Amino acid sequence: MNDSVEDAKRLAKLLKDIRCKINLIPFNPFTGAEFKRPPDNIISDFQKILMDSNYVAIIRASKGQDILAACGQLRGKQQSHPL
């Protein structure tokens, strides 16, 4: 949704002159999610654009996907089981 080359360039421009570190957190899919995780090369390309613009950009490692406990997955699981 917001992982294109153009998105990375817009982010770098938006952050111009702001010292910051950028954490890139790829989407963690779950059953019924309308979004998908981007391919690794898309994530790396996004990171490279930010790094080429002199930002620290870290791709966060995802843990817990195997038990649907990664970032965003617990919320997605909860929403799919209404009270």
TAFENGI-V600796 format. One record per residue. D_FIRST is the distance of its C-alpha to the first C-alpha in Angstrom with 1 decimal. Layout:
BEGIN
d_first->D_FIRST
d_first->D_FIRST
END
This chain:
BEGIN
d_first->0.0
d_first->3.8
d_first->6.0
d_first->7.9
d_first->11.6
d_first->11.5
d_first->9.3
d_first->11.9
d_first->14.7
d_first->13.9
d_first->13.9
d_first->17.1
d_first->18.6
d_first->17.9
d_first->19.6
d_first->22.4
d_first->25.7
d_first->24.3
d_first->25.4
d_first->22.8
d_first->21.4
d_first->17.7
d_first->16.7
d_first->13.6
d_first->13.0
d_first->11.0
d_first->10.2
d_first->13.5
d_first->13.5
d_first->16.4
d_first->18.1
d_first->16.7
d_first->13.1
d_first->10.7
d_first->7.9
d_first->9.1
d_first->9.8
d_first->9.0
d_first->12.5
d_first->14.7
d_first->15.2
d_first->11.7
d_first->12.1
d_first->15.6
d_first->14.8
d_first->12.6
d_first->15.6
d_first->18.1
d_first->17.0
d_first->17.4
d_first->20.6
d_first->21.9
d_first->21.6
d_first->23.8
d_first->21.6
d_first->21.9
d_first->18.6
d_first->19.0
d_first->16.9
d_first->17.9
d_first->19.6
d_first->18.8
d_first->22.0
d_first->22.9
d_first->20.5
d_first->23.6
d_first->24.8
d_first->21.5
d_first->22.1
d_first->19.2
d_first->17.2
d_first->15.6
d_first->17.6
d_first->20.7
d_first->19.2
d_first->17.6
d_first->21.0
d_first->22.7
d_first->20.8
d_first->21.7
d_first->25.3
d_first->26.5
d_first->29.8
END
